[in-house]
């Protein structure tokens, strides 16, 4: 009897050889040993059934053009299909409206509750998190076609297979071809669980996954499952293979202990019981359009950014200083020039967090604490390259001199060096700015040879300048310009 989860090398080799003998030359050339083994396990080592499954899979991939999907990998500039955290083959990123991101991807993302490939478990498997309870379930069947959902889903599956699994394999020193999945049902309602059009879409997607992407799941945790989920689960179980069902764990609100047995605390988001917050990324660990925990910017937000510069491998750095100043209490700016305009005073009061209906006015700034922390956003993109490292320094102003000028205090690092991929798609970063007058200093540089996995360009390509475009805005200005709802932070 073969343990399908822990076969001996001899058992695995024998099963692969037996199945390859049933395939023609073209199919054999196309399939890796890992492909062969996955399909063998999916059919319980039944050679004839496994061979039939591979033949159907092979024909589907060729007819559907699956190999031609724009999958983000270290050696290309395709954008990631979904948010990702904690990998080096592609930098941490959200889904933003780059030129090559298709409209249906942005549309589907608008109704999904929020998902992310978020680091790895204790065994080296990638962890995928999906906030099902935040889905706009009824909008998905109405506004997204089945073809759009499938194409998006296949792109994500190929990204997992071609990019995420290989990196995990390299880090673990053994084959990693399965992921840990967490479905968070917090916020789910009985109407969502009983919506027939959405359930039909789910059934079709599960059927395709079992047929074309078998044995890709190590474990699945369904957390924050309410009592009413039991009825829906009885229905969903009927669509799944018994082997798949055996890997699914249904947990309620007390799920943290079970999750932490499989996933380190530093790799598990805080809202699931871990310690990770991914505060360096807009939206944190799992950005969500329906939850409004980050700005969902339209394409036009990246069409004409305010600043454009060129960097190169010979001159790889660029810096920009942004002045952030409250109203001086003697109505003079930090540079000594009068700011007599009442509108200017009120603008600065708003900048520092005083809502329009606040009883405080600009003249109260000397005696009143600031209402809330300020946030700033930086949008930027590059037309080529292998990624950039960005950092942000805060240079606060100290006490005013007798001449009405401020003395600059020692600078503080508020956003440590982080590798991003602005050549894949636009990058949106969120900055929490201290409630003091000062300056923000933004530093960009082209990634070094030991940062990330993207290859260095050849001699001719290295001579072509990289165009860096960027804009920097306060949160209020950004939301007002693009008519977005307020950001809801944990």
VEXDRENPA-518095 format. One record per residue (C-alpha): x, y, z; residue in one letter. Coordinates in steps of 0.2 Angstrom, whole numbers, plus 5000, padded with zeros to 4 digits. Example, Ala and Ser with C-alpha at 12.3 -4.5 7.8 and 13.67 -1.06 7.14 Angstrom:
# residues 2
506249785039a 506849955036s 
# end
This chain:
# residues 490
500050005000x 500750174995x 500650325006x 500150454993x 500750595004x 502450515009x 502950384995x 504650314995x 505750374981x 505650204973x 503650204974x 503650374966x 504850324952x 503850174948x 502250264947x 502950394936x 503750264924x 502050164923x 501050324918x 502350384906x 502250224897x 500350264893x 500750434886x 501250474868x 502950564864x 502250734864x 501350724880x 502850644888x 503950784882x 502750914889x 502450844906x 503750854921x 503950714933x 502950824945x 501550844933x 501450654931x 501550624950x 500150744953x 498950664941x 499450494947x 498950534965x 497350624959x 496750454952x 497450344966x 498850274955x 497550204943x 498650214927x 497250214914x 496250344923x 497750454926x 498350444908x 496550494902x 496650644914x 498350704908x 497750684890x 496250794893x 497350914903x 498650934889x 497350964876x 496451094887x 498151184890x 498551194871x 496751244865x 496551374879x 498351454877x 498751424895x 500651424892x 500451604884x 499651684899x 500651834905x 501351764921x 502451874932x 504151794934x 505851854939x 506451864921x 504951964914x 503952124918x 502252054919x 501252124933x 500752014948x 498851944946x 498551964965x 499352044980x 500851954987x 501951975002x 503651895007x 504451834991x 505951884981x 505551824963x 504351964963x 504352104976x 502852144988x 501452214977x 499652254976x 498552234960x 498652414952x 498052464935x 499652454924x 499552464906x 499552274904x 498352234917x 496652194909x 495052284913x 494252124919x 495552094932x 495252264940x 493352224939x 493452054947x 494652124961x 493352254965x 492052124970x 493252004978x 493452014997x 495252034997x 496651894995x 498551884995x 499951754994x 500651795011x 502351715015x 502651535020x 502151405033x 503351305044x 503551175031x 503951295017x 502251295008x 501551465002x 500051535012x 498651595002x 497251705011x 495551745005x 494251855014x 492751765008x 491651855020x 492052025012x 491551974995x 490152064985x 489451894981x 487851954972x 488852074961x 490051944955x 488751844944x 487952004938x 489452094933x 490851964929x 490651834916x 491151654919x 492451674906x 493251824915x 493251734931x 494051574924x 495451674914x 495851764930x 495851604940x 496951514928x 498151664928x 498251654947x 498551464946x 499951484933x 500751614944x 500651494959x 501451354948x 502751444938x 503351574951x 502751544969x 503051354970x 504851364962x 505451494974x 504751394989x 505551244982x 507251334981x 507051394999x 506551235006x 507751124997x 506451004991x 504950994980x 503551114985x 501951104974x 500551124987x 499951274996x 499051315013x 497451405010x 496551515023x 494751555019x 494151695032x 492251695033x 492151845045x 490651945039x 489751815029x 487851815029x 486551685025x 486151775009x 487951755003x 487951565007x 486251534998x 486551644983x 486251514969x 487151604954x 488751624965x 488651444971x 488551384953x 490051484948x 490951404963x 490451234958x 491151254941x 492751324947x 493051184959x 492751064946x 494051144934x 495351144948x 495150964952x 495250924934x 496751044928x 497651084944x 497550934955x 498550904971x 498951084973x 498251094991x 499251045006x 497951105019x 496451225019x 495751315034x 494051385034x 494051515049x 492751615057x 491451495051x 489751535058x 488451395062x 487451425047x 488951375036x 488651195041x 487151185028x 488251265014x 489651145018x 488550995016x 488251054998x 490051104994x 490750935000x 489750854987x 490750944973x 492450894981x 493550734980x 493650644996x 495450664997x 495250854995x 493950855009x 495150765021x 496350915020x 494951045024x 494851105042x 493251205048x 493651315062x 492651445071x 493251605080x 494551515091x 495651475076x 497251555080x 498051415090x 497651295076x 498351405063x 499951445073x 500351255073x 500551265054x 501051445051x 502351555061x 501651705070x 502751825060x 502051755044x 500151755050x 499151915049x 498651995065x 496851985061x 497051795060x 498051785077x 499751815071x 500951965073x 501152015055x 500452185049x 501452215033x 501352405037x 502552445023x 501152405010x 499552495007x 498152385014x 499252295026x 499352105025x 497852085014x 497252235004x 495352235001x 494352344989x 492652304998x 493452345015x 494152505009x 495752475018x 496852555004x 496452674990x 495852584974x 496452704961x 495852704943x 496952694928x 496952884926x 497852904943x 499452844934x 499252924917x 500153094921x 501153094937x 501853254942x 503753214941x 504753134928x 506653094929x 507852974922x 509052854931x 510252734924x 511452594929x 512852724929x 511752854939x 510552734948x 509952854962x 508652994963x 508053094978x 506553214981x 506153324996x 504353365000x 503953505013x 502653465025x 502253615037x 500853665049x 500353845051x 501753935061x 500954015076x 501454185071x 500754165054x 502454135046x 503053995036x 504553885041x 505553985029x 505054155036x 503854215023x 502154275029x 500654155026x 499254285028x 497954205017x 496454135028x 496253995015x 498053945017x 497853935036x 496353835034x 497153715022x 498553685034x 497353645048x 496453525036x 498153445032x 498553415050x 496953315052x 495553445058x 493953395050x 492953525041x 491653515055x 492953525069x 492653665082x 494453705081x 495153825069x 496853865062x 497153995076x 496853855089x 498353755083x 499553825096x 498453755110x 497553605104x 498253425100x 498153365082x 496553275078x 497353125069x 498853055061x 499253105044x 499552985029x 500353025013x 500352914997x 501752904984x 501252834967x 502652794955x 503152684940x 504652644929x 504652604910x 505952464912x 507252394924x 507452254937x 506552334952x 506952484963x 507352504981x 506452654990x 506652725007x 505852885015x 506652995028x 505853115039x 506753275044x 505753365058x 505953555061x 506453595079x 506053765088x 505953925079x 507354045080x 507254235083x 507354265065x 505754155062x 506654015054x 506553835060x 508053725065x 508053555057x 508153405069x 509053245066x 508153145052x 507152995056x 506952835045x 505052815043x 505052695028x 506652575027x 507352515011x 506152405002x 506252324985x 504752364974x 504452324955x 503752484947x 504252414930x 502952284932x 501452394937x 501252564946x 501652554964x 500652644978x 501452654995x 500652725011x 501652835023x 501152875041x 501853045044x 502253115061x 501253265067x 502553385066x 503253515053x 504653455043x 505153375026x 505053205018x 506553145008x 506153004996x 507552904989x 507552784975x 508952674967x 509052534955x 509152364963x 510852294966x 511352124959x 510952034976x 509252114978x 507852014970x 507951884957x 507751984941x 509251964929x 510352114925x 510152184907x 511452154894x 512652294889x 511652374876x 510052374886x 510952444901x 511352604891x 509552644890x 508952764904x 507552714915x 506152844916x 505452854934x 503752944936x 503052994953x 501753094963x 501653124981x 499953174990x 499153185006x 497753055009x 496353185009x 496953264993x 497153094985x 495453034990x 494653194985x 495453194968x 494853024963x 493153034973x 493652884984x 492852825001x 493852855017x 495152725021x 494652605035x 496152555045x 496152425059x 
# end
